[in-house]
C-alpha cells in the first residue's frame, strides 16, 4: 500500500508542475514579443545611424 501512496503523492504534484509550466510559457511568449519589438527598434536605429554617417561623410567632402 505504501507504493500506491507514493505514486499518488507524486501524481498529485504534477498538477502544480503543469500550472507552473503554463505560467512560464505565457511569460516566455510575452518576453518574445518584447524582444522582437526591441530588435525592430535597434534595426531602425542602425538605419538612422548609417544615414547620419553617410550625410556627415558627404558634408565633410564638400
C-alpha positions as MATLAB code, in Angstrom:
seq = 'XXXXXXXXXXXXXXXXXXXXXXXXXXXXXXXXXXXXXXXXXXXXXXXXXXXXXXXXXXXXXX';
ca = [
       0.000    0.000    0.000;
       2.907    2.358    0.582;
       3.926    2.089   -3.070;
       0.434    3.157   -4.131;
       0.504    6.052   -1.677;
       3.898    7.158   -3.020;
       2.643    7.027   -6.618;
      -0.430    9.075   -5.705;
       1.732   11.635   -3.884;
       3.934   12.046   -6.934;
       0.962   12.334   -9.285;
      -0.706   14.959   -7.132;
       2.362   17.165   -7.605;
       2.046   17.005  -11.378;
      -0.859   19.456  -11.400;
       1.266   22.136   -9.747;
       4.112   21.479  -12.163;
       1.780   21.724  -15.162;
       0.386   25.011  -13.865;
       3.886   26.419  -13.393;
       4.913   25.310  -16.892;
       1.847   27.028  -18.344;
       2.664   30.234  -16.442;
       6.249   30.160  -17.655;
       5.095   29.505  -21.200;
       2.913   32.610  -21.081;
       5.770   34.674  -19.674;
       8.051   33.415  -22.411;
       5.558   34.440  -25.083;
       5.435   37.963  -23.633;
       9.232   38.151  -23.470;
       9.444   37.080  -27.111;
       7.115   39.922  -28.103;
       9.262   42.437  -26.225;
      12.469   41.108  -27.766;
      11.016   41.291  -31.290;
       9.956   44.904  -30.715;
      13.399   45.770  -29.375;
      15.031   44.149  -32.403;
      12.855   46.280  -34.675;
      13.850   49.402  -32.731;
      17.541   48.509  -32.967;
      17.258   47.896  -36.705;
      15.604   51.295  -37.129;
      18.332   52.984  -35.108;
      21.011   51.257  -37.157;
      19.453   52.573  -40.351;
      19.265   56.083  -38.942;
      22.876   55.920  -37.784;
      24.045   54.745  -41.202;
      22.149   57.603  -42.848;
      23.662   60.148  -40.453;
      27.164   58.796  -41.042;
      26.639   58.988  -44.795;
      25.348   62.567  -44.549;
      28.263   63.529  -42.336;
      30.823   61.974  -44.667;
      29.267   63.755  -47.663;
      29.296   67.078  -45.802;
      32.982   66.562  -44.965;
      33.872   66.071  -48.610;
      32.448   69.449  -49.651;
];
